Protein backbone atom coordinates (compact mmCIF):
# COMPACT_ATOMS: atom_id res chain seq x y z
CA UNK A 1 0.00 0.00 0.00
CA UNK A 2 2.88 2.37 0.75
CA UNK A 3 4.34 1.64 -2.70
CA UNK A 4 0.99 2.55 -4.31
CA UNK A 5 0.87 5.76 -2.29
CA UNK A 6 4.37 6.70 -3.51
CA UNK A 7 3.45 5.95 -7.12
CA UNK A 8 0.27 8.05 -6.96
CA UNK A 9 2.15 10.88 -5.22
CA UNK A 10 4.66 10.94 -8.09
CA UNK A 11 1.95 11.03 -10.73
CA UNK A 12 0.33 13.96 -8.92
CA UNK A 13 3.64 15.78 -8.36
CA UNK A 14 4.68 15.51 -12.01
CA UNK A 15 1.82 17.60 -13.43
CA UNK A 16 0.34 20.96 -12.41
CA UNK A 17 -2.88 20.93 -10.42
CA UNK A 18 -2.71 18.52 -7.49
CA UNK A 19 -0.07 17.92 -4.81
CA UNK A 20 1.55 14.64 -3.83
CA UNK A 21 0.88 15.74 -0.26
CA UNK A 22 -2.84 15.60 -1.05
CA UNK A 23 -2.51 11.96 -2.14
CA UNK A 24 -0.57 11.07 1.01
CA UNK A 25 -3.17 12.78 3.19
CA UNK A 26 -6.22 11.17 1.62
CA UNK A 27 -4.59 7.72 1.82
CA UNK A 28 -3.81 8.21 5.50
CA UNK A 29 -0.01 8.32 5.18
CA UNK A 30 0.56 12.05 5.52
CA UNK A 31 1.55 12.11 9.19
CA UNK A 32 3.78 9.02 8.66
CA UNK A 33 5.38 10.83 5.73
CA UNK A 34 6.03 14.03 7.68
CA UNK A 35 7.08 12.16 10.82
CA UNK A 36 9.55 9.97 8.92
CA UNK A 37 11.19 12.94 7.22
CA UNK A 38 11.32 14.73 10.58
CA UNK A 39 13.04 11.72 12.20
CA UNK A 40 15.86 11.92 9.65
CA UNK A 41 16.63 15.45 10.84
CA UNK A 42 16.15 14.92 14.58
CA UNK A 43 19.33 14.57 16.62
CA UNK A 44 17.83 14.99 20.09
CA UNK A 45 16.57 12.28 22.43
CA UNK A 46 17.68 8.89 23.66
CA UNK A 47 20.17 7.19 21.33
CA UNK A 48 18.40 3.81 21.34
CA UNK A 49 14.98 5.36 20.74
CA UNK A 50 16.37 7.61 18.02
CA UNK A 51 17.98 4.62 16.30
CA UNK A 52 14.68 2.68 16.37
CA UNK A 53 12.75 5.66 14.99
CA UNK A 54 15.36 6.16 12.28
CA UNK A 55 15.13 2.51 11.22
CA UNK A 56 11.33 2.68 11.10
CA UNK A 57 11.40 5.97 9.18
CA UNK A 58 13.91 4.71 6.62
CA UNK A 59 11.86 1.57 6.07
CA UNK A 60 8.78 3.68 5.35
CA UNK A 61 10.57 6.23 3.17
CA UNK A 62 12.40 3.60 1.11
CA UNK A 63 9.11 1.87 0.26
CA UNK A 64 7.43 5.20 -0.47
CA UNK A 65 10.47 6.31 -2.48
CA UNK A 66 10.50 3.19 -4.67
CA UNK A 67 6.87 3.77 -5.60
CA UNK A 68 7.56 7.49 -6.16
CA UNK A 69 10.54 6.84 -8.45
CA UNK A 70 8.61 4.31 -10.54
CA UNK A 71 5.68 6.72 -10.83
CA UNK A 72 7.81 9.76 -11.64
CA UNK A 73 9.96 8.03 -14.26
CA UNK A 74 6.77 6.70 -15.87
CA UNK A 75 5.29 10.19 -15.83
CA UNK A 76 8.38 11.79 -17.38
CA UNK A 77 8.88 9.16 -20.07
CA UNK A 78 5.31 8.19 -20.91
CA UNK A 79 2.53 9.97 -19.10
CA UNK A 80 3.48 13.61 -19.72
CA UNK A 81 2.08 13.44 -23.25
CA UNK A 82 -0.97 11.55 -21.98
CA UNK A 83 -1.64 14.29 -19.44
CA UNK A 84 -1.44 16.91 -22.19
CA UNK A 85 -3.64 15.06 -24.71
CA UNK A 86 -6.19 13.92 -22.09
CA UNK A 87 -5.90 16.79 -19.63
CA UNK A 88 -9.67 17.16 -19.15
CA UNK A 89 -10.14 13.49 -18.28
CA UNK A 90 -7.16 13.60 -15.91
CA UNK A 91 -8.45 16.82 -14.32
CA UNK A 92 -11.87 15.20 -13.82
CA UNK A 93 -10.13 12.20 -12.25
CA UNK A 94 -8.26 14.42 -9.77
CA UNK A 95 -11.47 16.26 -8.87
CA UNK A 96 -13.02 12.87 -8.15
CA UNK A 97 -10.03 12.01 -5.96
CA UNK A 98 -10.44 15.14 -3.87
CA UNK A 99 -14.23 15.38 -3.58
CA UNK A 100 -14.56 11.73 -2.59
CA UNK A 101 -11.64 11.89 -0.17
CA UNK A 102 -12.74 14.96 1.80
CA UNK A 103 -15.69 13.15 3.49
CA UNK A 104 -13.28 10.35 4.47
CA UNK A 105 -10.89 12.86 6.02
CA UNK A 106 -13.75 14.64 7.82
CA UNK A 107 -14.88 11.31 9.29
CA UNK A 108 -11.37 10.33 10.41
CA UNK A 109 -10.71 13.79 11.88
CA UNK A 110 -14.22 14.42 13.26
CA UNK A 111 -12.91 15.23 16.75
CA UNK A 112 -10.53 17.88 15.41
CA UNK A 113 -13.23 19.35 13.17
CA UNK A 114 -15.64 19.89 16.08
CA UNK A 115 -13.71 23.08 16.87
CA UNK A 116 -15.71 25.18 14.41
CA UNK A 117 -13.95 28.39 15.38
CA UNK A 118 -10.98 27.11 13.36
CA UNK A 119 -12.97 27.40 10.11
CA UNK A 120 -10.95 30.54 9.36
CA UNK A 121 -7.96 28.28 8.68
CA UNK A 122 -9.99 26.42 6.04
CA UNK A 123 -10.74 29.73 4.32
CA UNK A 124 -7.10 30.81 4.50
CA UNK A 125 -5.90 27.47 3.12
CA UNK A 126 -8.28 27.63 0.16
CA UNK A 127 -7.43 31.28 -0.51
CA UNK A 128 -3.68 30.51 -0.53
CA UNK A 129 -4.02 27.93 -3.33
CA UNK A 130 -6.37 30.15 -5.34
CA UNK A 131 -3.97 33.10 -5.15
CA UNK A 132 -0.98 30.95 -6.15
CA UNK A 133 -2.94 29.53 -9.09
CA UNK A 134 -3.99 32.99 -10.26
CA UNK A 135 -0.34 34.03 -10.58
CA UNK A 136 -0.03 32.46 -14.02
CA UNK A 137 3.40 32.22 -15.67
CA UNK A 138 3.94 34.30 -18.77
CA UNK A 139 6.35 31.75 -20.20
CA UNK A 140 6.63 28.19 -18.90
CA UNK A 141 9.89 27.59 -20.71
CA UNK A 142 11.85 30.68 -19.68
CA UNK A 143 15.19 28.88 -19.24
CA UNK A 144 16.45 26.59 -21.97
CA UNK A 145 17.52 23.17 -20.73
CA UNK A 146 21.17 22.36 -21.37
CA UNK A 147 22.32 25.99 -21.69
CA UNK A 148 22.11 27.42 -18.18
CA UNK A 149 24.58 29.63 -16.38
CA UNK A 150 25.50 29.66 -12.68
CA UNK A 151 22.94 32.32 -11.69
CA UNK A 152 20.19 30.43 -13.47
CA UNK A 153 21.16 27.26 -11.58
CA UNK A 154 20.90 29.18 -8.28
CA UNK A 155 17.49 30.43 -9.41
CA UNK A 156 16.37 26.87 -10.22
CA UNK A 157 17.62 25.69 -6.81
CA UNK A 158 15.61 28.40 -4.99
CA UNK A 159 12.49 27.56 -7.01
CA UNK A 160 13.09 23.88 -6.15
CA UNK A 161 13.03 24.81 -2.46
CA UNK A 162 9.72 26.62 -2.89
CA UNK A 163 8.24 23.80 -4.99
CA UNK A 164 9.05 20.97 -2.59
CA UNK A 165 7.67 23.05 0.27
CA UNK A 166 4.45 23.27 -1.75
CA UNK A 167 4.47 19.55 -2.61
CA UNK A 168 4.71 18.65 1.08
CA UNK A 169 1.53 20.64 1.79
CA UNK A 170 -1.72 19.02 0.61
CA UNK A 171 -3.44 21.11 -2.05
CA UNK A 172 -0.52 23.13 -3.42
CA UNK A 173 1.08 21.68 -6.53
CA UNK A 174 4.86 21.96 -6.70
CA UNK A 175 4.61 21.69 -10.49
CA UNK A 176 2.45 24.83 -10.45
CA UNK A 177 5.24 26.63 -8.57
CA UNK A 178 7.70 25.50 -11.27
CA UNK A 179 5.32 26.87 -13.89
CA UNK A 180 4.84 30.19 -12.13
CA UNK A 181 8.61 30.76 -12.02
CA UNK A 182 9.12 29.60 -15.62
CA UNK A 183 11.20 26.45 -15.06
CA UNK A 184 8.66 23.60 -15.35
CA UNK A 185 9.55 22.49 -18.88
CA UNK A 186 13.24 23.15 -18.23
CA UNK A 187 13.25 20.72 -15.30
CA UNK A 188 10.99 18.09 -16.92
CA UNK A 189 13.01 18.12 -20.15
CA UNK A 190 16.28 17.95 -18.21
CA UNK A 191 15.09 14.90 -16.24
CA UNK A 192 13.90 13.28 -19.48
CA UNK A 193 17.27 14.02 -21.15
CA UNK A 194 19.18 12.60 -18.19
CA UNK A 195 17.10 9.41 -18.33
CA UNK A 196 18.29 9.18 -21.94
CA UNK A 197 21.91 9.61 -20.69
CA UNK A 198 22.36 13.17 -21.96
CA UNK A 199 24.76 14.49 -19.31
CA UNK A 200 24.33 18.13 -20.39
CA UNK A 201 21.11 18.05 -18.37
CA UNK A 202 22.93 17.09 -15.15
CA UNK A 203 23.51 20.64 -13.77
CA UNK A 204 19.76 21.46 -13.86
CA UNK A 205 18.85 18.14 -12.22
CA UNK A 206 21.49 18.61 -9.50
CA UNK A 207 20.34 22.20 -8.81
CA UNK A 208 16.74 21.03 -8.54
CA UNK A 209 17.76 18.17 -6.25
CA UNK A 210 19.71 20.49 -3.94
CA UNK A 211 16.73 22.83 -3.75
CA UNK A 212 14.46 19.91 -2.85
CA UNK A 213 16.77 18.75 -0.04
CA UNK A 214 17.07 22.27 1.40
CA UNK A 215 13.32 22.83 1.07
CA UNK A 216 12.50 19.61 2.92
CA UNK A 217 14.87 20.56 5.73
CA UNK A 218 13.21 23.97 6.00
CA UNK A 219 9.53 22.95 5.93
CA UNK A 220 9.25 19.53 7.59
CA UNK A 221 9.83 20.59 11.20
CA UNK A 222 7.35 23.43 10.76
CA UNK A 223 4.65 21.07 9.43
CA UNK A 224 5.40 18.47 12.12
CA UNK A 225 5.10 21.09 14.85
CA UNK A 226 1.81 22.33 13.37
CA UNK A 227 0.35 18.80 13.31
CA UNK A 228 1.46 18.21 16.90
CA UNK A 229 0.66 21.52 18.59
CA UNK A 230 -2.13 22.90 16.40
CA UNK A 231 -3.75 19.75 15.05
CA UNK A 232 -7.30 21.08 14.63
CA UNK A 233 -6.16 24.27 12.91
CA UNK A 234 -3.83 22.28 10.64
CA UNK A 235 -6.55 19.81 9.63
CA UNK A 236 -8.89 22.68 8.76
CA UNK A 237 -6.09 24.36 6.78
CA UNK A 238 -5.30 21.12 4.90
CA UNK A 239 -8.95 20.65 3.91
CA UNK A 240 -8.93 24.27 2.77
CA UNK A 241 -5.82 23.63 0.69
CA UNK A 242 -7.53 20.62 -0.89
CA UNK A 243 -10.69 22.61 -1.65
CA UNK A 244 -8.57 25.38 -3.14
CA UNK A 245 -6.79 22.84 -5.33
CA UNK A 246 -10.11 22.22 -7.11
CA UNK A 247 -9.74 25.71 -8.60
CA UNK A 248 -6.12 24.91 -9.45
CA UNK A 249 -7.19 21.73 -11.27
CA UNK A 250 -9.91 23.59 -13.20
CA UNK A 251 -7.34 26.17 -14.35
CA UNK A 252 -4.61 23.53 -14.93
CA UNK A 253 -5.10 23.16 -18.72
CA UNK A 254 -4.19 26.84 -19.14
CA UNK A 255 -0.74 26.09 -17.67
CA UNK A 256 0.28 23.35 -20.11
CA UNK A 257 3.22 23.75 -22.49
CA UNK A 258 0.53 24.23 -25.15
CA UNK A 259 -2.20 26.07 -23.19
CA UNK A 260 -5.80 24.89 -23.44
CA UNK A 261 -9.06 26.31 -22.15
CA UNK A 262 -9.82 25.81 -18.47
CA UNK A 263 -11.95 22.82 -17.50
CA UNK A 264 -15.65 23.57 -18.01
CA UNK A 265 -18.95 21.76 -17.61
CA UNK A 266 -18.66 20.74 -21.28
CA UNK A 267 -15.11 19.34 -21.05
CA UNK A 268 -15.66 17.76 -17.62
CA UNK A 269 -15.68 13.93 -17.79
CA UNK A 270 -18.24 12.39 -15.45
CA UNK A 271 -16.81 8.93 -16.23
CA UNK A 272 -13.31 9.82 -15.01
CA UNK A 273 -14.80 11.68 -12.05
CA UNK A 274 -16.59 8.49 -11.02
CA UNK A 275 -13.43 6.45 -11.64
CA UNK A 276 -11.61 8.82 -9.27
CA UNK A 277 -14.26 8.19 -6.62
CA UNK A 278 -14.10 4.42 -7.13
CA UNK A 279 -10.31 4.51 -6.78
CA UNK A 280 -10.57 6.38 -3.48
CA UNK A 281 -13.18 3.98 -2.13
CA UNK A 282 -11.09 1.03 -3.29
CA UNK A 283 -7.94 2.43 -1.69
CA UNK A 284 -9.82 2.98 1.57
CA UNK A 285 -10.87 -0.68 1.61
CA UNK A 286 -7.30 -1.69 0.77
CA UNK A 287 -5.99 0.52 3.59
CA UNK A 288 -8.51 -1.00 6.01
CA UNK A 289 -7.53 -4.52 4.95
CA UNK A 290 -3.83 -3.66 5.30
CA UNK A 291 -4.39 -2.21 8.80
CA UNK A 292 -6.30 -5.30 9.96
CA UNK A 293 -3.59 -7.57 8.55
CA UNK A 294 -0.88 -5.57 10.37
CA UNK A 295 -2.85 -5.72 13.64
CA UNK A 296 -3.27 -9.48 13.27
CA UNK A 297 0.46 -9.95 12.65
CA UNK A 298 1.34 -7.88 15.73
CA UNK A 299 -0.85 -9.96 18.07
C-alpha positions as CSV (number, residue, x, y, z in Angstrom):
1,X,0.0,0.0,0.0
2,X,2.9,2.4,0.8
3,X,4.3,1.6,-2.7
4,X,1.0,2.5,-4.3
5,X,0.9,5.8,-2.3
6,X,4.4,6.7,-3.5
7,X,3.5,6.0,-7.1
8,X,0.3,8.0,-7.0
9,X,2.2,10.9,-5.2
10,X,4.7,10.9,-8.1
11,X,1.9,11.0,-10.7
12,X,0.3,14.0,-8.9
13,X,3.6,15.8,-8.4
14,X,4.7,15.5,-12.0
15,X,1.8,17.6,-13.4
16,X,0.3,21.0,-12.4
17,X,-2.9,20.9,-10.4
18,X,-2.7,18.5,-7.5
19,X,-0.1,17.9,-4.8
20,X,1.5,14.6,-3.8
21,X,0.9,15.7,-0.3
22,X,-2.8,15.6,-1.0
23,X,-2.5,12.0,-2.1
24,X,-0.6,11.1,1.0
25,X,-3.2,12.8,3.2
26,X,-6.2,11.2,1.6
27,X,-4.6,7.7,1.8
28,X,-3.8,8.2,5.5
29,X,0.0,8.3,5.2
30,X,0.6,12.1,5.5
31,X,1.6,12.1,9.2
32,X,3.8,9.0,8.7
33,X,5.4,10.8,5.7
34,X,6.0,14.0,7.7
35,X,7.1,12.2,10.8
36,X,9.5,10.0,8.9
37,X,11.2,12.9,7.2
38,X,11.3,14.7,10.6
39,X,13.0,11.7,12.2
40,X,15.9,11.9,9.7
41,X,16.6,15.5,10.8
42,X,16.1,14.9,14.6
43,X,19.3,14.6,16.6
44,X,17.8,15.0,20.1
45,X,16.6,12.3,22.4
46,X,17.7,8.9,23.7
47,X,20.2,7.2,21.3
48,X,18.4,3.8,21.3
49,X,15.0,5.4,20.7
50,X,16.4,7.6,18.0
51,X,18.0,4.6,16.3
52,X,14.7,2.7,16.4
53,X,12.8,5.7,15.0
54,X,15.4,6.2,12.3
55,X,15.1,2.5,11.2
56,X,11.3,2.7,11.1
57,X,11.4,6.0,9.2
58,X,13.9,4.7,6.6
59,X,11.9,1.6,6.1
60,X,8.8,3.7,5.4
61,X,10.6,6.2,3.2
62,X,12.4,3.6,1.1
63,X,9.1,1.9,0.3
64,X,7.4,5.2,-0.5
65,X,10.5,6.3,-2.5
66,X,10.5,3.2,-4.7
67,X,6.9,3.8,-5.6
68,X,7.6,7.5,-6.2
69,X,10.5,6.8,-8.5
70,X,8.6,4.3,-10.5
71,X,5.7,6.7,-10.8
72,X,7.8,9.8,-11.6
73,X,10.0,8.0,-14.3
74,X,6.8,6.7,-15.9
75,X,5.3,10.2,-15.8
76,X,8.4,11.8,-17.4
77,X,8.9,9.2,-20.1
78,X,5.3,8.2,-20.9
79,X,2.5,10.0,-19.1
80,X,3.5,13.6,-19.7
81,X,2.1,13.4,-23.2
82,X,-1.0,11.5,-22.0
83,X,-1.6,14.3,-19.4
84,X,-1.4,16.9,-22.2
85,X,-3.6,15.1,-24.7
86,X,-6.2,13.9,-22.1
87,X,-5.9,16.8,-19.6
88,X,-9.7,17.2,-19.1
89,X,-10.1,13.5,-18.3
90,X,-7.2,13.6,-15.9
91,X,-8.5,16.8,-14.3
92,X,-11.9,15.2,-13.8
93,X,-10.1,12.2,-12.2
94,X,-8.3,14.4,-9.8
95,X,-11.5,16.3,-8.9
96,X,-13.0,12.9,-8.1
97,X,-10.0,12.0,-6.0
98,X,-10.4,15.1,-3.9
99,X,-14.2,15.4,-3.6
100,X,-14.6,11.7,-2.6
101,X,-11.6,11.9,-0.2
102,X,-12.7,15.0,1.8
103,X,-15.7,13.2,3.5
104,X,-13.3,10.4,4.5
105,X,-10.9,12.9,6.0
106,X,-13.7,14.6,7.8
107,X,-14.9,11.3,9.3
108,X,-11.4,10.3,10.4
109,X,-10.7,13.8,11.9
110,X,-14.2,14.4,13.3
111,X,-12.9,15.2,16.8
112,X,-10.5,17.9,15.4
113,X,-13.2,19.4,13.2
114,X,-15.6,19.9,16.1
115,X,-13.7,23.1,16.9
116,X,-15.7,25.2,14.4
117,X,-14.0,28.4,15.4
118,X,-11.0,27.1,13.4
119,X,-13.0,27.4,10.1
120,X,-11.0,30.5,9.4
121,X,-8.0,28.3,8.7
122,X,-10.0,26.4,6.0
123,X,-10.7,29.7,4.3
124,X,-7.1,30.8,4.5
125,X,-5.9,27.5,3.1
126,X,-8.3,27.6,0.2
127,X,-7.4,31.3,-0.5
128,X,-3.7,30.5,-0.5
129,X,-4.0,27.9,-3.3
130,X,-6.4,30.1,-5.3
131,X,-4.0,33.1,-5.1
132,X,-1.0,31.0,-6.2
133,X,-2.9,29.5,-9.1
134,X,-4.0,33.0,-10.3
135,X,-0.3,34.0,-10.6
136,X,0.0,32.5,-14.0
137,X,3.4,32.2,-15.7
138,X,3.9,34.3,-18.8
139,X,6.4,31.7,-20.2
140,X,6.6,28.2,-18.9
141,X,9.9,27.6,-20.7
142,X,11.9,30.7,-19.7
143,X,15.2,28.9,-19.2
144,X,16.5,26.6,-22.0
145,X,17.5,23.2,-20.7
146,X,21.2,22.4,-21.4
147,X,22.3,26.0,-21.7
148,X,22.1,27.4,-18.2
149,X,24.6,29.6,-16.4
150,X,25.5,29.7,-12.7
151,X,22.9,32.3,-11.7
152,X,20.2,30.4,-13.5
153,X,21.2,27.3,-11.6
154,X,20.9,29.2,-8.3
155,X,17.5,30.4,-9.4
156,X,16.4,26.9,-10.2
157,X,17.6,25.7,-6.8
158,X,15.6,28.4,-5.0
159,X,12.5,27.6,-7.0
160,X,13.1,23.9,-6.2
161,X,13.0,24.8,-2.5
162,X,9.7,26.6,-2.9
163,X,8.2,23.8,-5.0
164,X,9.1,21.0,-2.6
165,X,7.7,23.0,0.3
166,X,4.4,23.3,-1.7
167,X,4.5,19.6,-2.6
168,X,4.7,18.6,1.1
169,X,1.5,20.6,1.8
170,X,-1.7,19.0,0.6
171,X,-3.4,21.1,-2.1
172,X,-0.5,23.1,-3.4
173,X,1.1,21.7,-6.5
174,X,4.9,22.0,-6.7
175,X,4.6,21.7,-10.5
176,X,2.4,24.8,-10.5
177,X,5.2,26.6,-8.6
178,X,7.7,25.5,-11.3
179,X,5.3,26.9,-13.9
180,X,4.8,30.2,-12.1
181,X,8.6,30.8,-12.0
182,X,9.1,29.6,-15.6
183,X,11.2,26.5,-15.1
184,X,8.7,23.6,-15.3
185,X,9.5,22.5,-18.9
186,X,13.2,23.1,-18.2
187,X,13.2,20.7,-15.3
188,X,11.0,18.1,-16.9
189,X,13.0,18.1,-20.2
190,X,16.3,17.9,-18.2
191,X,15.1,14.9,-16.2
192,X,13.9,13.3,-19.5
193,X,17.3,14.0,-21.1
194,X,19.2,12.6,-18.2
195,X,17.1,9.4,-18.3
196,X,18.3,9.2,-21.9
197,X,21.9,9.6,-20.7
198,X,22.4,13.2,-22.0
199,X,24.8,14.5,-19.3
200,X,24.3,18.1,-20.4
201,X,21.1,18.0,-18.4
202,X,22.9,17.1,-15.2
203,X,23.5,20.6,-13.8
204,X,19.8,21.5,-13.9
205,X,18.8,18.1,-12.2
206,X,21.5,18.6,-9.5
207,X,20.3,22.2,-8.8
208,X,16.7,21.0,-8.5
209,X,17.8,18.2,-6.2
210,X,19.7,20.5,-3.9
211,X,16.7,22.8,-3.8
212,X,14.5,19.9,-2.9
213,X,16.8,18.7,0.0
214,X,17.1,22.3,1.4
215,X,13.3,22.8,1.1
216,X,12.5,19.6,2.9
217,X,14.9,20.6,5.7
218,X,13.2,24.0,6.0
219,X,9.5,22.9,5.9
220,X,9.3,19.5,7.6
221,X,9.8,20.6,11.2
222,X,7.3,23.4,10.8
223,X,4.6,21.1,9.4
224,X,5.4,18.5,12.1
225,X,5.1,21.1,14.9
226,X,1.8,22.3,13.4
227,X,0.3,18.8,13.3
228,X,1.5,18.2,16.9
229,X,0.7,21.5,18.6
230,X,-2.1,22.9,16.4
231,X,-3.8,19.8,15.0
232,X,-7.3,21.1,14.6
233,X,-6.2,24.3,12.9
234,X,-3.8,22.3,10.6
235,X,-6.6,19.8,9.6
236,X,-8.9,22.7,8.8
237,X,-6.1,24.4,6.8
238,X,-5.3,21.1,4.9
239,X,-8.9,20.7,3.9
240,X,-8.9,24.3,2.8
241,X,-5.8,23.6,0.7
242,X,-7.5,20.6,-0.9
243,X,-10.7,22.6,-1.7
244,X,-8.6,25.4,-3.1
245,X,-6.8,22.8,-5.3
246,X,-10.1,22.2,-7.1
247,X,-9.7,25.7,-8.6
248,X,-6.1,24.9,-9.5
249,X,-7.2,21.7,-11.3
250,X,-9.9,23.6,-13.2
251,X,-7.3,26.2,-14.3
252,X,-4.6,23.5,-14.9
253,X,-5.1,23.2,-18.7
254,X,-4.2,26.8,-19.1
255,X,-0.7,26.1,-17.7
256,X,0.3,23.4,-20.1
257,X,3.2,23.8,-22.5
258,X,0.5,24.2,-25.2
259,X,-2.2,26.1,-23.2
260,X,-5.8,24.9,-23.4
261,X,-9.1,26.3,-22.1
262,X,-9.8,25.8,-18.5
263,X,-11.9,22.8,-17.5
264,X,-15.6,23.6,-18.0
265,X,-19.0,21.8,-17.6
266,X,-18.7,20.7,-21.3
267,X,-15.1,19.3,-21.1
268,X,-15.7,17.8,-17.6
269,X,-15.7,13.9,-17.8
270,X,-18.2,12.4,-15.4
271,X,-16.8,8.9,-16.2
272,X,-13.3,9.8,-15.0
273,X,-14.8,11.7,-12.1
274,X,-16.6,8.5,-11.0
275,X,-13.4,6.5,-11.6
276,X,-11.6,8.8,-9.3
277,X,-14.3,8.2,-6.6
278,X,-14.1,4.4,-7.1
279,X,-10.3,4.5,-6.8
280,X,-10.6,6.4,-3.5
281,X,-13.2,4.0,-2.1
282,X,-11.1,1.0,-3.3
283,X,-7.9,2.4,-1.7
284,X,-9.8,3.0,1.6
285,X,-10.9,-0.7,1.6
286,X,-7.3,-1.7,0.8
287,X,-6.0,0.5,3.6
288,X,-8.5,-1.0,6.0
289,X,-7.5,-4.5,5.0
290,X,-3.8,-3.7,5.3
291,X,-4.4,-2.2,8.8
292,X,-6.3,-5.3,10.0
293,X,-3.6,-7.6,8.5
294,X,-0.9,-5.6,10.4
295,X,-2.8,-5.7,13.6
296,X,-3.3,-9.5,13.3
297,X,0.5,-9.9,12.6
298,X,1.3,-7.9,15.7
299,X,-0.9,-10.0,18.1
